C-alpha cells in the first residue's frame, strides 16, 4: 500500500476531480468573449444596444413572437407579466405548486393569491383537467409551467382561459427551443417568459426575456421595463421628451450579458441537439432498469418536442431516492432533487392556497432525482452514471 504522503494525497484528489461528473456545467460556444469585446468597443454596455436587439430578434423570429424584451432574469420577466396583467390584492392566479418560487412570488408581491393546482402524473405539468374547478370570480390568470422543457396541454388551457376571460402567462423558463404542436413554448399564451440562468439550456449567467404574444401589451411592456417611462417612444422620435408615465422598474438587461447570450442563441440548435441526444442515451441505457419497475423514466407526450432541459428519475420512495442520490454523490456524480412544493413552504402557507389535495405534487417532489445533463456531457459519462444506478439496484 502506498504511504499517505501529501504528494499521494494530492494525486488521489486530482484523480477524483478528473473523474467527477457535475450535475451541470454551463456551455461556452466560443464567440462570447468576441461579442463582449465588440459591445465594449461600441461604447454601450448598459442596455438596448446592438446585442440586445439581436437577441430579441433571434428569439422573436424563432418563436414567431410579436415582441421580445430582454430582462435581467426570468423572475424579472414574471414580475413584468404580473404588472401587465394588473393583478392586485385579492386577485387569484392559478399555477402549480411544483415550480420555482419566482412563479408565485412575482404575483404575490402585488398582493395576489397564488392558487396551487396539482400536476399531471405523466409530465408533472399543471393538470389541465383540474383548472376549471379552481376558477373563481377573483381569478385573473393561469400560469402553466413547462416542466423540464416539456409543454403543458396548451390547447385545453387556452380554450379554458378564453371561456373564462383569463390571461395565460407561460412560465417557459425551461422551454427555450421546445415546442407544443409545432409552436415554440413561450409563444402560445398572451405572455411568456424565458430564463437564461446558468442552469438553463441557453445561458448568460443571469438573464431572461418577456415574450409579448398579444400586441395590446407591447407598448406598456416597454414602459414597465424602462422604469415606468416612455423613453423608448422618445428614442423612436414619437415624443419630444420622455417622462414617468406608469409603474415600472429597471428591467432591462446589461448589453454585455446580451453579447454573451447572443453567441449562445446563434448556436442554440447545436446545444439543444446535444442535450436531446444525451436524453435519448439515458432512456436507452436505463430501459432495462425501468423494466424492473424500480425507477420511472420521464414522459414526453406526442404533442410535444422537448429540449432536453432535464432528465430525471422517479423512485419508489423518498428513502430510495435519497439513498440513490447519496450513492451517486459518493461516486463523484452530481445528482439532485428538485423543487420543495411551494404550498409546503412558510411563505406559501402564508400568502397562497392549495386547491384540493396536491397528491401528485407531494409524491413527485419526494421521489424525483435529476441526473447530470449539460452540453459537453460525454456518452461514456452517461454510461458511468447508468452503471452506478444499476450497481445500486443490483441490476
Helices and strands as residue ranges (DSSP letters): H 6-19, H 32-42, H 50-63, E 67-71, H 74-84, E 92-96, H 101-108, E 113-117, G 128-130, H 131-134, E 139-143, G 147-149, H 154-164, E 167-171, E 179-180, E 183-184, E 191-195, E 208-212, G 215-217, H 218-225, H 231-235, H 255-266, H 268-290, E 295-297, E 304-305, E 312-315, H 318-330, G 342-344, H 346-351, E 353-354, H 359-367, E 368-370, H 379-393
